[in-house]
Amino acid sequence: MLCLKMYPAKNGDAFLIRDDVIGPTAILIDGGYASTFHDYISLDLKHLATSDYALDLVVATHIDADHISGLLSFFKLNGNSHNPEIIRVKNVLHNSLRSLAFPTVDTCETASDGDKELILEIRRRGYPRPSEPTVEPVEISARQGSSLATLLLGGEYHWNSGDGMLGIHSADTPLIELGPNVRLRVIGPPVGRLEQLNRHWVAALRRMGFIGTIDASDNFDDAFEFLSAFEELQSGVRVGPVTLSNSANRSLDEAYSADNSVINGSSISLIVEVGSSRMLFLGDSWAEDIEASLQTLPNATFPMNFDAIKISHHGSLHNTSPTLLKLIDSPVFLISSNGGRHCHPDSALLRAIVDRPSNFQRHIYFNYATTASQQMRHYTSLSGAAFKIHECMTDWMEIPVR
């Protein structure tokens, strides 16, 4: 049986895939916040470990606190990969500074005391706090000055096919075989998005006054992750859709505008294949990048029908274009958001999903009840296509294995 769990990750993402038909396989994609891990994910991982499962793969799609903080908590507690405290991890995908493999040095000056203090302060600050108030002390675990890169190196995890020096992107990353009839196809990000992220981070560090040499040491790995997460929130890029009131009466064709967040553009996106079943996980990726990547796949015919699709960026108006919806479809759509930031998900996108003609019933699964999901309960598809809304879906869901 192929099962999927979408965790209550507040405004973030966390998914666990489990298969026991083709073979005991488990994949964790993102970890939400620290509280997501401590309250929910850790219990499932401990149960899997007692049932002789390992985590065949852990994916950190991109550097954003609502995706990566729970993974920090997990790897801190799991310890060394050779003697894990919770569960064995076979592979990790995560693009850190050392994974970008692009020149970052634009000066030969030795780091000054001011440079050293700046990096130390960035490491002290850690990741942004959750966007919602919390009284849970475990959230502090995502702010204790260790990046995911540092934890993976210290724990000797098999990371990006080695020690993390290889970047994960759609250009060069091959089909990843996790076991008999279990495969991953990396369809994003394109290599250009990682180059852009690298330049974005270096420019941000220079704006803060750093003048010395930049390298891929542990200190800079920490600073890269922490500062990138804050840059996502503070750089002035548009990171959320228009409000529901602004898009409520507009079609996606009228309302869509492309995401321009550098951090979102670096998101790892995957096709997970178990047997002949296929699931599409889009992280917070840009629609235009996914469109281009899908059209390069061998023998692809459109629309590509998946057994489940995790919609990009919590159902944002800027990450699923009308063109992308012409390329993909599924009976199962997954939207992870509590509506706490930027009014995710957007009602114009949800209507566009169900308005398309279909000879099968679509099911849209939300891990929370939101304003948009409640609106969809009273909506009728323009094409007459059948659909059903499922709210607060945080337990295991069965996905057919074909």
C-alpha positions as CSV (number, residue, x, y, z in Angstrom):
1,M,0.0,0.0,0.0
2,L,1.3,3.5,-1.0
3,C,0.4,6.0,1.7
4,L,1.0,9.7,2.0
5,K,0.7,12.0,5.0
6,M,0.5,15.8,4.8
7,Y,1.3,17.3,8.2
8,P,-0.2,20.3,9.9
9,A,2.8,22.5,9.3
10,K,1.2,25.9,9.9
11,N,2.1,28.0,6.8
12,G,4.7,25.4,5.8
13,D,5.2,22.0,4.1
14,A,5.9,18.6,5.5
15,F,5.1,15.3,3.7
16,L,5.9,11.7,4.4
17,I,5.5,8.9,1.8
18,R,5.4,5.2,2.9
19,D,5.2,2.2,0.7
20,D,5.0,-1.5,1.7
21,V,3.9,-3.1,-1.5
22,I,6.9,-2.9,-3.7
23,G,9.2,-2.8,-0.7
24,P,9.5,-0.9,2.7
25,T,10.2,2.6,1.4
26,A,9.8,5.9,3.2
27,I,10.5,9.5,1.9
28,L,10.3,12.7,4.0
29,I,9.9,15.9,1.9
30,D,10.4,19.0,4.1
31,G,9.8,19.2,7.8
32,G,7.7,22.3,8.5
33,Y,8.6,24.0,11.7
34,A,10.3,22.5,14.8
35,S,6.9,22.0,16.4
36,T,5.8,20.1,13.3
37,F,8.6,17.7,13.9
38,H,8.3,17.3,17.6
39,D,4.5,17.1,17.7
40,Y,3.8,14.9,14.7
41,I,6.7,13.7,12.5
42,S,8.9,12.3,15.2
43,L,6.2,9.9,16.3
44,D,5.8,8.5,12.8
45,L,9.5,8.2,12.3
46,K,9.9,6.2,15.5
47,H,7.0,4.0,14.5
48,L,8.6,3.4,11.1
49,A,11.9,2.5,12.7
50,T,10.3,-0.1,14.9
51,S,8.8,-1.6,11.7
52,D,12.2,-2.0,10.1
53,Y,11.9,1.1,7.8
54,A,14.6,3.5,7.1
55,L,14.2,6.9,5.5
56,D,15.3,6.2,2.0
57,L,15.4,9.9,1.3
58,V,15.0,13.2,3.1
59,V,14.4,16.3,0.9
60,A,14.9,19.9,2.0
61,T,13.3,21.6,-1.0
62,H,14.7,25.0,-0.3
63,I,16.0,27.3,2.4
64,D,12.9,28.7,4.1
65,A,12.1,28.3,7.7
66,D,8.6,26.9,7.1
67,H,10.1,24.0,5.2
68,I,13.5,23.4,6.8
69,S,13.2,24.1,10.6
70,G,11.6,20.7,11.4
71,L,14.5,19.0,9.5
72,L,17.0,20.9,11.7
73,S,15.2,19.5,14.8
74,F,15.2,16.0,13.3
75,F,18.9,15.9,12.4
76,K,19.9,17.4,15.7
77,L,18.1,14.7,17.6
78,N,19.0,11.9,15.1
79,G,22.7,12.4,15.6
80,N,25.2,10.4,13.7
81,S,24.0,8.5,10.6
82,H,25.9,5.4,11.6
83,N,24.2,5.1,15.0
84,P,20.9,7.2,14.6
85,E,18.8,8.0,17.6
86,I,15.5,7.9,15.7
87,I,15.8,6.3,12.3
88,R,18.4,5.5,9.7
89,V,18.6,8.0,6.8
90,K,20.0,6.6,3.5
91,N,20.0,9.8,1.4
92,V,19.5,13.5,1.7
93,L,18.8,16.2,-1.0
94,H,19.7,19.7,0.1
95,N,21.3,22.6,-1.7
96,S,23.6,24.6,0.6
97,L,26.4,27.0,-0.2
98,R,28.9,24.2,-0.8
99,S,26.4,22.6,-3.2
100,L,26.2,25.6,-5.5
101,A,29.7,25.1,-6.8
102,F,29.9,28.6,-8.3
103,P,32.6,31.2,-7.5
104,T,31.6,33.3,-4.5
105,V,34.9,35.1,-3.9
106,D,35.1,38.6,-5.4
107,T,37.9,40.0,-3.2
108,C,41.1,38.8,-1.7
109,E,40.9,40.9,1.4
110,T,41.3,39.0,4.7
111,A,38.2,39.0,6.9
112,S,38.3,41.8,9.4
113,D,37.1,41.7,13.0
114,G,33.9,43.4,11.7
115,D,33.4,40.7,9.1
116,K,33.8,38.0,11.7
117,E,31.4,39.7,14.1
118,L,28.8,40.0,11.2
119,I,29.0,36.3,10.4
120,L,28.7,35.5,14.1
121,E,25.7,37.7,14.5
122,I,23.9,36.1,11.5
123,R,24.6,32.7,13.1
124,R,23.3,33.9,16.5
125,R,20.1,35.1,14.8
126,G,19.4,31.8,13.2
127,Y,16.2,31.2,11.2
128,P,13.2,33.6,11.3
129,R,10.7,32.8,14.0
130,P,7.4,31.2,13.0
131,S,5.0,33.7,11.5
132,E,2.5,32.8,14.2
133,P,2.9,33.2,17.9
134,T,3.9,30.0,19.7
135,V,4.6,29.1,23.3
136,E,6.4,25.9,22.4
137,P,10.0,26.1,23.5
138,V,11.0,23.5,20.9
139,E,10.9,26.2,18.2
140,I,14.2,27.5,19.7
141,S,15.9,24.4,18.2
142,A,15.7,26.0,14.8
143,R,17.7,29.0,16.0
144,Q,20.7,27.6,17.7
145,G,23.4,28.5,15.1
146,S,23.7,25.3,13.1
147,S,22.7,25.1,9.5
148,L,21.3,21.9,8.0
149,A,24.5,21.7,6.0
150,T,26.6,21.6,9.2
151,L,24.4,19.0,10.8
152,L,24.6,16.7,7.7
153,L,28.4,17.0,7.6
154,G,28.8,16.4,11.3
155,G,26.4,13.4,11.2
156,E,28.2,12.0,8.1
157,Y,25.0,11.7,6.1
158,H,25.0,10.7,2.5
159,W,24.1,14.0,1.0
160,N,23.6,14.9,-2.6
161,S,25.3,11.7,-3.7
162,G,28.3,12.3,-1.4
163,D,29.3,15.1,1.0
164,G,27.0,17.9,-0.3
165,M,29.4,19.3,-2.9
166,L,27.1,18.3,-5.8
167,G,24.2,20.6,-6.5
168,I,20.8,19.2,-7.2
169,H,19.2,20.7,-10.2
170,S,17.3,19.6,-13.3
171,A,20.2,19.9,-15.8
172,D,22.6,17.3,-14.5
173,T,20.9,15.3,-11.7
174,P,20.1,11.9,-13.1
175,L,17.2,9.7,-12.4
176,I,17.7,8.6,-8.7
177,E,17.0,5.0,-8.0
178,L,15.9,4.4,-4.3
179,G,15.1,0.7,-4.7
180,P,13.3,-1.8,-6.9
181,N,10.8,0.3,-8.9
182,V,11.1,3.4,-6.7
183,R,12.6,6.3,-8.6
184,L,12.9,10.1,-8.4
185,R,13.1,12.5,-11.3
186,V,14.5,15.9,-10.4
187,I,12.6,18.5,-12.5
188,G,13.8,21.7,-10.7
189,P,15.4,24.0,-10.1
190,P,17.2,24.8,-13.3
191,V,20.9,25.4,-12.8
192,G,20.4,29.1,-13.5
193,R,18.2,29.5,-10.4
194,L,21.1,28.2,-8.2
195,E,23.5,30.7,-9.9
196,Q,21.0,33.4,-9.2
197,L,20.6,32.3,-5.5
198,N,24.4,32.4,-5.1
199,R,24.6,35.9,-6.5
200,H,21.7,37.1,-4.4
201,W,23.3,35.8,-1.2
202,V,26.7,37.3,-1.9
203,A,25.1,40.7,-2.8
204,A,23.1,40.6,0.5
205,L,26.2,39.9,2.5
206,R,28.1,42.7,0.8
207,R,25.2,45.1,1.5
208,M,25.5,44.3,5.1
209,G,29.1,45.4,5.0
210,F,31.1,42.2,4.6
211,I,34.3,42.9,2.6
212,G,36.5,39.8,3.1
213,T,36.8,36.5,1.3
214,I,33.8,34.2,1.1
215,D,34.2,30.4,0.9
216,A,32.1,27.3,1.5
217,S,33.3,26.7,5.1
218,D,30.9,25.7,7.9
219,N,30.5,29.3,9.1
220,F,29.5,30.5,5.7
221,D,27.2,27.5,5.2
222,D,25.4,28.6,8.4
223,A,25.3,32.2,7.3
224,F,24.1,31.3,3.8
225,E,21.1,29.3,5.2
226,F,20.1,31.8,7.9
227,L,20.5,34.9,5.8
228,S,18.8,33.4,2.8
229,A,15.7,32.6,5.0
230,F,15.6,36.2,6.2
231,E,16.2,37.6,2.7
232,E,13.1,35.7,1.6
233,L,11.1,37.8,4.0
234,Q,13.0,41.1,3.9
235,S,14.4,41.6,0.5
236,G,11.3,43.3,-0.9
237,V,10.5,40.6,-3.4
238,R,6.8,39.6,-3.7
239,V,6.4,36.4,-1.8
240,G,2.6,36.0,-1.6
241,P,-0.5,36.4,-3.7
242,V,-3.0,39.2,-3.7
243,T,-5.7,39.0,-1.1
244,L,-8.7,36.8,-1.5
245,S,-10.9,39.8,-1.9
246,N,-8.7,41.0,-4.9
247,S,-8.8,37.7,-6.7
248,A,-12.2,36.4,-5.7
249,N,-13.9,37.5,-8.9
250,R,-11.0,37.2,-11.3
251,S,-10.0,34.1,-13.3
252,L,-6.5,32.8,-13.0
253,D,-5.8,34.0,-16.6
254,E,-6.6,37.5,-15.4
255,A,-4.9,37.4,-11.9
256,Y,-1.8,35.3,-12.5
257,S,1.6,37.0,-12.3
258,A,4.9,35.0,-12.0
259,D,6.8,34.6,-8.8
260,N,10.1,36.5,-8.5
261,S,11.4,35.2,-5.2
262,V,14.9,33.9,-5.7
263,I,14.6,31.5,-2.7
264,N,11.4,30.0,-4.2
265,G,13.0,29.7,-7.6
266,S,15.8,27.5,-6.0
267,S,13.2,24.9,-4.8
268,I,13.9,21.3,-5.5
269,S,10.9,19.8,-7.4
270,L,10.4,16.1,-7.9
271,I,8.4,13.4,-9.7
272,V,8.3,10.4,-7.2
273,E,7.6,7.1,-9.1
274,V,6.6,4.0,-7.2
275,G,5.9,1.2,-9.6
276,S,3.9,3.0,-12.3
277,S,2.4,5.4,-9.9
278,R,3.7,9.0,-10.1
279,M,3.4,11.9,-7.6
280,L,4.5,15.4,-8.4
281,F,6.0,17.5,-5.5
282,L,6.6,21.1,-6.5
283,G,7.9,22.7,-3.3
284,D,7.7,26.5,-3.8
285,S,9.0,26.4,-7.4
286,W,8.3,28.8,-10.2
287,A,5.6,27.7,-12.7
288,E,7.6,28.7,-15.7
289,D,10.6,26.5,-14.7
290,I,8.3,23.5,-14.2
291,E,6.6,24.0,-17.6
292,A,10.0,24.1,-19.3
293,S,11.3,21.0,-17.5
294,L,8.2,18.8,-18.0
295,Q,8.3,19.5,-21.8
296,T,11.9,18.1,-21.9
297,L,10.9,14.7,-20.4
298,P,11.3,11.8,-22.8
299,N,8.0,10.5,-24.3
300,A,6.0,13.1,-22.4
301,T,2.4,13.6,-23.5
302,F,0.2,16.3,-22.1
303,P,-1.7,16.8,-19.9
304,M,0.6,14.5,-17.8
305,N,-1.7,12.7,-15.3
306,F,-0.2,12.1,-11.9
307,D,-1.6,10.1,-9.0
308,A,-1.1,13.1,-6.7
309,I,0.1,16.7,-7.2
310,K,1.5,18.8,-4.4
311,I,0.7,22.4,-5.6
312,S,3.6,24.9,-5.4
313,H,3.9,27.5,-2.7
314,H,0.9,26.6,-0.6
315,G,-1.5,27.5,-3.4
316,S,-0.1,30.9,-4.2
317,L,-1.5,32.9,-7.1
318,H,2.1,33.3,-8.5
319,N,3.3,29.7,-8.7
320,T,0.7,27.8,-10.7
321,S,0.2,29.4,-14.1
322,P,-2.7,28.7,-16.6
323,T,-0.1,27.2,-18.9
324,L,1.1,24.8,-16.2
325,L,-2.4,23.6,-15.5
326,K,-2.7,22.7,-19.2
327,L,0.3,20.4,-18.8
328,I,-0.6,18.5,-15.5
329,D,-3.7,17.0,-13.9
330,S,-4.5,14.5,-11.2
331,P,-7.4,13.1,-9.2
332,V,-5.6,14.3,-6.1
333,F,-4.3,17.8,-5.3
334,L,-2.5,18.6,-2.1
335,I,-2.4,22.1,-0.6
336,S,-0.4,22.7,2.6
337,S,-1.3,26.0,4.3
338,N,-3.3,27.3,7.3
339,G,-4.0,30.5,5.5
340,G,-1.8,32.4,8.0
341,R,0.5,34.1,5.5
342,H,-0.5,36.0,2.3
343,C,-4.0,34.4,2.2
344,H,-2.7,31.1,0.9
345,P,-4.3,29.3,-0.9
346,D,-5.8,31.6,-3.5
347,S,-9.3,31.0,-4.7
348,A,-8.6,31.9,-8.3
349,L,-6.1,29.1,-8.5
350,L,-8.5,26.6,-6.9
351,R,-11.3,27.5,-9.3
352,A,-8.9,27.1,-12.2
353,I,-8.0,23.6,-11.1
354,V,-11.6,22.3,-11.0
355,D,-13.0,24.4,-13.9
356,R,-11.1,22.2,-16.4
357,P,-13.1,19.5,-18.1
358,S,-12.4,16.0,-16.7
359,N,-13.7,12.5,-17.0
360,F,-12.6,11.8,-13.4
361,Q,-13.4,13.4,-10.1
362,R,-10.8,15.6,-8.6
363,H,-10.1,15.7,-4.9
364,I,-8.4,18.7,-3.3
365,Y,-6.9,17.9,0.1
366,F,-6.2,20.7,2.6
367,N,-4.4,20.2,5.9
368,Y,-6.4,23.1,7.3
369,A,-9.8,24.6,6.7
370,T,-9.1,28.1,5.2
371,T,-11.3,30.8,3.8
372,A,-10.5,29.6,0.3
373,S,-11.3,25.9,1.0
374,Q,-14.6,26.9,2.6
375,Q,-15.5,29.0,-0.4
376,M,-14.8,26.1,-2.7
377,R,-17.3,24.0,-0.8
378,H,-20.0,26.2,-2.4
379,Y,-18.5,26.4,-5.9
380,T,-19.7,24.7,-9.0
381,S,-17.1,23.9,-11.7
382,L,-17.7,25.9,-14.9
383,S,-17.1,22.8,-17.0
384,G,-19.3,20.7,-14.8
385,A,-16.3,18.5,-13.8
386,A,-16.8,16.7,-10.5
387,F,-14.6,17.6,-7.5
388,K,-14.6,17.2,-3.8
389,I,-13.1,19.3,-1.0
390,H,-11.4,17.6,1.9
391,E,-10.3,19.8,4.9
392,C,-8.0,19.1,7.9
393,M,-6.6,16.0,6.1
394,T,-3.5,15.2,8.2
395,D,-3.8,11.4,8.5
396,W,-2.5,8.8,6.1
397,M,-4.0,8.9,2.6
398,E,-3.9,5.9,0.3
399,I,-2.5,6.4,-3.2
400,P,-3.2,3.6,-5.8
401,V,-0.1,1.7,-6.8
402,R,-0.4,0.8,-10.5
